[in-house]
Amino acid sequence: MGEIWKGAPVADALCASLTDRISALRAAGVEPALAILRAGERGDDIAYENGAVKRCEKLGIAVRRVRLRPGCTKEEVLKAIRQVNADDGIHGCLLLRPLADRAAEEAACETLLPEKDVDGITPGSLAGVFAGGGRGYPPCTAQACMEVLDYYGCDPAGRRAAVIGRSLVIGRPVSMLLQRRNATVTMCHSRTADLPAVCRQAEILVAAAGQSGLVDAGFLAPGQVVLDVGINVGPEGGLQGDVDFQSAIRTAEAVTPVPGGVGAVTTAVLAKHVVEAAERTLSCGP
């Protein structure tokens, strides 16, 4: 039987590492602050917002909630983004997506300052992920995968990794983060020939396809570390991952559960990015 790599201890350790840094910011007269922009009343958006608020407020990070009406126009969204950009007291911004208006979402991503983009949605942030450096931050879920690997002592260097999914939210950025840590990465997708065979060759397998139970026994091999990033609603209303958990726990060396795995680390990464953004204002100050 493999190990279950839960996200809670990873998040706790990450938050504990931020305590002194937040105290130092406050001593320097800086109160780290996050703005959360939400349009409408989608249940998953509200749940993530509430989790982020709880995490940040517990750490001493101020949160400003910005409500936008359902079906808000591009002009309304951009007005809110520009207000965040202009407010020196806000260090990070989380825009809950998707928006109903795709054009409004794209414009918001292009308008938000990369240095306040703590969830990797702007072109500047993504350029930093792919080229290294830059003013922005990786998407929180992609970075959460790396935090899980680090906490449980899995060094990607020299390992073969397979990532199922190529979205800009998880698949592509986590592939680049793994490459930057010297893993040899295969990015898989719906047209990958003999996907199960490709995945069986991987020592680290990241499932981010958004398809419940896609990864079954045929994808798995002994000794693997399996990070399940899928969040799917099962037939009875519960959350399910992309990985058949029972198959993975019988075969792999370690697997993250859903819920309670990588997803439990994302708000801690969000808080870390806000703290880093606030620290940058000190280093760039007069």
C-alpha positions as CSV (number, residue, x, y, z in Angstrom):
1,M,0.0,0.0,0.0
2,G,1.2,3.5,-0.9
3,E,1.4,6.5,1.4
4,I,-1.4,9.1,1.4
5,W,0.2,12.6,1.0
6,K,-2.3,14.9,2.6
7,G,-2.3,18.6,2.0
8,A,-3.0,19.9,5.5
9,P,0.4,19.4,7.0
10,V,2.0,21.0,3.9
11,A,-0.3,24.0,4.3
12,D,0.4,24.2,8.0
13,A,4.2,24.2,7.5
14,L,3.9,26.8,4.7
15,C,1.8,29.1,6.9
16,A,4.1,28.6,9.9
17,S,7.0,29.8,7.7
18,L,5.1,33.1,7.0
19,T,4.5,34.1,10.6
20,D,7.8,35.9,11.2
21,R,7.8,37.4,7.7
22,I,4.4,39.0,8.3
23,S,5.6,40.3,11.7
24,A,8.6,41.9,10.0
25,L,6.3,43.5,7.5
26,R,4.1,44.9,10.2
27,A,7.1,46.2,12.1
28,A,8.2,48.0,8.9
29,G,4.7,49.6,8.6
30,V,3.4,47.3,5.9
31,E,0.1,45.4,6.4
32,P,0.0,42.7,3.7
33,A,-3.4,42.9,1.9
34,L,-5.2,40.8,-0.7
35,A,-8.1,42.0,-2.8
36,I,-10.6,39.3,-4.0
37,L,-12.8,40.1,-7.0
38,R,-15.8,38.0,-7.4
39,A,-18.6,38.4,-10.0
40,G,-21.9,36.6,-9.2
41,E,-22.8,33.9,-6.7
42,R,-21.2,30.7,-8.1
43,G,-20.9,28.2,-5.3
44,D,-17.4,27.1,-6.0
45,D,-16.2,30.7,-6.2
46,I,-17.8,31.5,-2.8
47,A,-16.3,28.4,-1.3
48,Y,-12.8,29.2,-2.5
49,E,-13.2,32.9,-1.5
50,N,-14.2,31.9,2.0
51,G,-11.3,29.5,2.3
52,A,-8.9,32.2,1.2
53,V,-10.3,34.7,3.6
54,K,-10.1,32.3,6.5
55,R,-6.5,31.4,5.7
56,C,-5.3,35.0,5.2
57,E,-7.1,36.5,8.2
58,K,-5.7,33.8,10.5
59,L,-2.2,34.7,9.4
60,G,-2.9,38.5,9.7
61,I,-3.2,39.3,6.0
62,A,-6.0,41.8,5.4
63,V,-8.6,40.9,2.8
64,R,-10.7,43.3,0.8
65,R,-13.7,41.7,-0.9
66,V,-14.8,43.3,-4.1
67,R,-18.3,42.3,-5.3
68,L,-19.2,42.6,-9.0
69,R,-22.7,41.9,-10.2
70,P,-23.5,38.8,-12.2
71,G,-23.1,39.5,-15.9
72,C,-21.0,42.6,-15.2
73,T,-19.6,44.4,-18.2
74,K,-16.0,44.6,-19.3
75,E,-15.9,48.2,-18.2
76,E,-17.1,47.4,-14.7
77,V,-14.4,44.6,-14.4
78,L,-11.7,46.9,-15.7
79,K,-12.7,49.7,-13.3
80,A,-12.3,47.3,-10.4
81,I,-8.9,46.0,-11.6
82,R,-7.6,49.6,-12.2
83,Q,-8.6,50.5,-8.7
84,V,-6.6,47.6,-7.3
85,N,-3.7,48.6,-9.5
86,A,-3.8,52.1,-8.1
87,D,-4.1,51.2,-4.4
88,D,-0.7,50.9,-2.8
89,G,-2.3,49.3,0.2
90,I,-3.2,46.2,-1.8
91,H,-0.3,43.9,-2.6
92,G,-2.1,41.0,-4.3
93,C,-5.3,40.4,-6.3
94,L,-7.3,37.2,-6.8
95,L,-9.8,37.4,-9.6
96,L,-12.2,34.4,-9.4
97,R,-12.7,32.9,-12.8
98,P,-14.3,32.1,-15.2
99,L,-16.3,35.3,-15.8
100,A,-19.5,35.1,-17.8
101,D,-18.0,37.6,-20.3
102,R,-14.9,36.0,-21.8
103,A,-13.7,39.3,-23.3
104,A,-14.0,40.9,-19.9
105,E,-11.9,38.1,-18.3
106,E,-9.2,38.4,-21.0
107,A,-9.1,42.2,-20.6
108,A,-8.8,41.9,-16.8
109,C,-5.9,39.5,-17.1
110,E,-4.1,41.9,-19.5
111,T,-4.8,44.9,-17.2
112,L,-3.9,43.6,-13.8
113,L,-0.3,44.5,-12.8
114,P,1.9,41.4,-12.8
115,E,3.4,42.4,-9.4
116,K,-0.1,42.2,-7.9
117,D,-1.0,39.0,-9.8
118,V,-0.7,36.4,-7.0
119,D,-2.5,33.6,-9.0
120,G,-0.6,33.7,-12.3
121,I,-3.3,35.0,-14.6
122,T,-1.5,37.8,-16.4
123,P,0.7,37.5,-19.5
124,G,3.5,38.9,-17.4
125,S,3.2,36.3,-14.7
126,L,3.0,33.4,-17.2
127,A,6.0,34.8,-19.1
128,G,7.9,34.6,-15.8
129,V,6.8,30.9,-15.4
130,F,8.0,30.0,-18.8
131,A,11.1,32.1,-19.1
132,G,12.1,32.3,-15.4
133,G,12.1,35.4,-13.2
134,G,9.6,38.2,-13.9
135,R,7.4,40.3,-11.6
136,G,4.4,37.9,-11.2
137,Y,3.8,34.5,-9.6
138,P,3.0,31.0,-10.8
139,P,-0.7,29.9,-10.6
140,C,-1.3,28.8,-7.0
141,T,-2.4,25.2,-7.8
142,A,0.7,24.6,-9.9
143,Q,2.9,25.9,-7.2
144,A,1.0,23.9,-4.6
145,C,2.1,20.7,-6.5
146,M,5.7,21.7,-6.0
147,E,5.1,22.5,-2.3
148,V,3.7,19.0,-1.8
149,L,6.7,17.4,-3.4
150,D,9.1,19.5,-1.3
151,Y,7.3,18.8,1.9
152,Y,7.4,15.0,1.4
153,G,11.0,15.0,0.3
154,C,10.5,14.2,-3.4
155,D,13.2,15.9,-5.4
156,P,12.1,16.2,-9.1
157,A,15.7,16.5,-10.3
158,G,16.6,13.7,-12.7
159,R,13.1,12.1,-12.5
160,R,10.7,11.4,-15.3
161,A,7.4,13.2,-14.9
162,A,4.2,13.1,-16.9
163,V,1.6,15.8,-16.7
164,I,-1.9,15.0,-18.0
165,G,-3.4,18.3,-19.1
166,R,-2.1,21.4,-20.9
167,S,-4.2,24.3,-19.5
168,L,-2.5,27.6,-18.5
169,V,-4.0,27.1,-15.0
170,I,-2.2,23.9,-14.1
171,G,-0.9,21.6,-16.9
172,R,1.6,23.9,-18.7
173,P,2.8,25.9,-15.6
174,V,3.4,22.8,-13.5
175,S,5.3,21.2,-16.4
176,M,7.6,24.3,-16.5
177,L,8.0,24.3,-12.7
178,L,9.0,20.7,-12.8
179,Q,11.5,21.3,-15.7
180,R,13.0,24.2,-13.7
181,R,13.7,21.7,-11.0
182,N,15.4,19.5,-13.5
183,A,12.7,16.8,-14.1
184,T,12.3,15.4,-17.6
185,V,8.7,16.2,-18.4
186,T,6.2,14.8,-20.9
187,M,3.1,17.0,-21.2
188,C,0.2,14.7,-22.1
189,H,-3.2,15.6,-23.6
190,S,-6.3,14.1,-25.3
191,R,-4.3,13.2,-28.4
192,T,-1.3,11.6,-26.7
193,A,-0.8,8.2,-28.3
194,D,-1.2,5.3,-25.8
195,L,-1.6,7.7,-22.8
196,P,-1.6,4.9,-20.2
197,A,1.8,3.6,-21.4
198,V,3.3,7.1,-21.3
199,C,2.1,7.6,-17.8
200,R,3.4,4.2,-16.6
201,Q,6.9,5.4,-17.5
202,A,6.7,8.4,-15.2
203,E,8.1,8.5,-11.7
204,I,6.0,11.6,-10.9
205,L,2.5,11.7,-12.4
206,V,0.4,14.9,-12.2
207,A,-3.2,14.4,-13.2
208,A,-4.9,17.6,-14.2
209,A,-7.3,16.6,-17.0
210,G,-10.6,17.4,-15.2
211,Q,-12.0,14.0,-15.9
212,S,-13.2,12.0,-13.0
213,G,-11.4,8.6,-12.6
214,L,-9.4,8.9,-15.8
215,V,-6.3,7.6,-14.3
216,D,-6.9,3.9,-13.4
217,A,-4.7,0.9,-12.8
218,G,-3.5,0.9,-16.5
219,F,-1.8,4.3,-16.0
220,L,0.1,3.4,-12.8
221,A,3.3,1.7,-11.9
222,P,5.1,0.7,-8.6
223,G,7.2,3.5,-7.1
224,Q,5.3,6.4,-8.6
225,V,4.3,9.6,-6.9
226,V,0.8,10.6,-8.0
227,L,-0.4,14.1,-7.6
228,D,-4.2,14.3,-8.3
229,V,-5.2,17.9,-9.1
230,G,-8.6,17.0,-10.5
231,I,-11.7,18.5,-8.9
232,N,-14.8,16.8,-10.2
233,V,-18.3,16.5,-8.8
234,G,-19.3,12.8,-8.5
235,P,-22.7,11.3,-9.2
236,E,-23.7,11.6,-5.5
237,G,-22.5,15.2,-5.3
238,G,-19.1,14.6,-3.6
239,L,-15.7,15.6,-4.9
240,Q,-13.6,13.2,-6.9
241,G,-10.2,13.5,-8.5
242,D,-8.9,12.5,-11.9
243,V,-7.3,9.4,-10.3
244,D,-9.0,6.2,-9.2
245,F,-7.7,6.5,-5.6
246,Q,-8.1,2.8,-4.7
247,S,-6.0,1.8,-7.7
248,A,-3.4,4.3,-7.0
249,I,-3.0,3.5,-3.3
250,R,-2.5,-0.2,-4.1
251,T,0.2,0.5,-6.8
252,A,1.9,3.8,-6.3
253,E,4.5,4.8,-3.7
254,A,2.4,7.8,-2.8
255,V,-0.8,9.6,-3.9
256,T,-2.6,12.8,-2.9
257,P,-6.3,12.4,-2.1
258,V,-9.2,14.4,-3.3
259,P,-10.4,16.3,-1.4
260,G,-7.7,17.0,1.1
261,G,-4.6,16.9,-1.1
262,V,-3.1,19.5,-3.4
263,G,-6.3,21.6,-3.2
264,A,-5.7,22.1,0.5
265,V,-2.4,23.8,-0.2
266,T,-3.5,26.4,-2.7
267,T,-4.8,29.0,-0.2
268,A,-1.5,28.7,1.7
269,V,0.4,29.4,-1.5
270,L,-1.9,32.3,-2.2
271,A,-1.0,33.8,1.2
272,K,2.7,33.2,0.5
273,H,2.5,35.1,-2.7
274,V,0.8,38.0,-1.0
275,V,3.5,38.1,1.6
276,E,6.2,38.0,-1.1
277,A,4.4,40.8,-3.0
278,A,4.3,43.0,0.2
279,E,8.0,42.3,0.8
280,R,8.8,43.5,-2.7
281,T,7.3,46.9,-2.0
282,L,9.8,47.3,0.8
283,S,12.8,46.4,-1.4
284,C,11.5,48.8,-4.1
285,G,10.6,51.6,-1.7
286,P,12.3,54.9,-1.4
